Amino acid sequence: MTKNNLSSVQAHVLDILHQLIELFEKENISYYILGGTMLGAIRHKGFIPWDDDVDIGIPREDYERFLKECNSKLSQYLKIRTYNDESYHHYYYARVVDTRYHIKRKGSIKEREEELWVDIFPLDGMPNSKIKTIIHKIKLLFIRLLYHMSCFDKVNIKRPGRPVIDRIIIKVLMVTHICSSLNSTKLLNKIDKLLKKYPISSSKYVFNFMGSTHAFREIFNKECFAEGTKYDFEDMRLIGPKNYDFYLKKLYGDYMKLPPENERNIHADEFVEKEE
């Protein structure tokens, strides 16, 4: 264990987070801690003890500015990874990685290594019309399904809470190999175009499309976020959704109740090396 009784991975991720928050404040980039990071802040005042990642959401306008302008403003060993760069990164959302450290991902069909990371999600608006919302959701779900088919060997099949239909599709793909012709980058470009269609400024809602296995669980009225509120997280004070109780109940139900032990290592990761 390292400082503050954190694991090695948590301590290194916290170092990334320190630098990111300093950069956000310097560049006036709005952000919110999300998902398990928000849950950890409320329930544990820091990392969930058995978890090791950090989820941050940035409203789309600032998210695009962050990707465009901030890579050169990070330490030399920190890099922004996106799906359309030339790295191994295949996720729609971005990551800030520490190139000195690797993580072995054991939860996917094919075991692989990735650099230590903090996840950065874009937050987008939704149509205000109910009919347009339904159409928007159908389009996004269909393209997301194709995307998952295109890279199903990298999907975390051990992740708790994954819908039964997702598990069935993964099994079918493993047997049939019918997705070899799908292009992940082209599909993510289509998702990107759709998500940018409805700015938060003209929407009643804000959502994180790629933050959960349940695509539309993270849709919230803008008032839930508002200007945000600061919460304790390890040795930091981080901005999260203003209405944390409503936010966490929607994502986790009884969020103060600890999950079963067999569901506590959702990423199935192993800290494997430090590059000198």
Residue pairs with C-beta under 8 A, 6 or more apart in sequence:
1 7
2 8
2 10
2 11
3 11
4 11
4 46
4 234
4 235
6 14
6 47
6 234
7 52
7 271
8 271
9 52
9 103
9 116
9 269
9 271
10 47
10 52
12 98
12 101
12 116
13 52
13 53
13 54
13 116
13 117
13 118
14 47
14 234
14 235
14 236
15 98
16 54
16 78
16 96
16 98
16 116
16 117
16 118
17 54
17 118
17 236
18 236
19 74
19 75
19 78
20 56
20 96
20 118
21 31
21 236
21 238
23 29
23 70
23 73
23 74
24 30
24 31
27 65
27 66
27 69
27 70
27 73
29 58
29 62
29 65
29 66
29 70
30 58
30 59
30 62
30 228
31 56
31 57
31 58
31 62
31 239
32 38
32 56
32 57
32 58
32 123
32 225
32 228
32 239
32 240
32 241
33 41
33 54
33 55
33 56
33 57
33 231
33 233
33 238
33 239
33 240
34 55
34 56
34 57
34 121
34 208
34 211
34 218
34 240
34 241
35 55
35 211
35 212
35 218
35 251
36 48
36 51
36 53
36 55
37 53
37 54
37 55
37 56
37 233
37 238
37 240
38 55
38 231
38 240
38 241
38 244
38 247
38 248
39 48
39 248
39 251
39 252
39 255
40 46
40 47
40 48
40 51
40 233
41 231
41 232
41 233
41 238
41 240
42 231
42 244
42 248
42 255
43 255
43 256
45 232
45 233
45 234
46 232
46 233
46 234
47 234
50 264
50 265
51 264
51 265
51 266
51 267
52 267
52 269
53 117
53 118
53 119
53 267
54 118
54 119
55 119
55 121
55 211
56 118
56 119
56 120
56 121
57 120
57 121
57 122
57 123
57 208
57 211
58 66
58 120
58 121
58 122
58 123
59 122
59 123
59 200
59 206
60 122
60 123
60 124
60 125
60 195
60 196
60 199
60 200
61 199
61 200
63 94
63 120
63 122
63 123
64 122
66 80
66 94
66 120
67 80
67 82
67 94
70 80
71 79
71 80
74 80
74 96
77 98
77 99
77 100
78 96
78 97
78 98
78 99
79 96
79 97
79 99
79 115
80 94
80 95
80 96
80 120
81 87
81 89
81 94
81 95
81 96
81 97
81 115
81 117
82 89
82 94
83 89
83 90
83 91
83 92
83 184
83 185
83 188
84 185
84 188
84 189
88 112
88 114
89 95
90 151
90 154
90 184
91 210
92 147
92 188
92 191
92 192
92 209
92 210
93 119
93 120
93 121
93 122
93 210
93 211
94 119
94 120
95 117
95 118
95 119
95 120
96 117
96 118
96 120
97 114
97 115
97 116
97 117
97 118
98 115
98 116
98 117
99 115
99 275
100 116
100 274
100 275
101 115
101 116
101 271
101 273
101 274
101 275
102 113
102 114
102 115
102 116
102 271
102 272
102 273
102 275
103 113
103 114
103 115
103 116
103 117
103 269
103 270
103 271
103 272
104 111
104 112
104 113
104 269
104 270
104 271
104 272
105 111
105 112
105 113
105 114
105 156
105 267
105 268
105 269
106 268
106 269
106 270
107 156
107 157
107 158
107 159
107 266
107 267
107 268
107 269
108 153
108 154
108 155
108 156
108 157
109 152
109 153
109 154
109 155
109 157
109 170
109 174
110 153
110 154
112 154
113 272
116 271
121 208
121 210
121 211
122 195
122 208
123 200
123 206
123 207
123 208
124 195
124 196
124 198
124 200
124 206
124 207
124 208
124 209
125 198
125 199
125 200
125 201
125 202
125 203
125 205
125 206
125 207
126 133
126 136
126 198
126 203
126 204
126 205
126 206
126 207
126 219
127 133
127 135
127 136
127 198
127 203
128 202
128 203
128 204
136 194
136 197
136 198
137 215
137 216
139 194
140 191
140 194
140 195
140 209
140 215
141 215
143 187
143 190
143 191
143 194
144 191
144 209
144 210
144 215
145 169
146 182
146 187
147 182
147 184
147 187
147 188
147 191
148 155
148 166
148 169
149 169
149 173
149 178
149 179
149 182
150 179
150 182
150 183
150 184
150 187
151 184
152 169
152 170
152 173
152 174
152 179
155 170
156 162
156 266
156 267
156 268
157 167
157 170
158 266
158 268
159 213
159 266
159 267
160 259
160 263
160 266
161 213
161 214
162 213
163 213
163 214
166 213
173 179
191 209
195 209
200 206
200 222
203 222
204 221
204 222
205 219
205 220
205 221
205 222
206 219
206 220
206 221
206 222
206 224
206 225
207 216
207 218
207 219
207 220
208 218
209 215
209 216
209 218
211 218
212 218
212 251
217 250
217 251
218 251
220 241
220 246
220 247
220 250
223 242
223 243
224 241
224 242
224 243
224 246
224 247
225 241
225 242
226 242
226 243
227 242
228 239
228 240
228 241
228 242
229 239
229 240
229 241
229 242
229 244
230 237
230 238
230 239
230 240
231 237
231 238
231 239
231 240
231 244
240 247
241 247
248 255
249 255
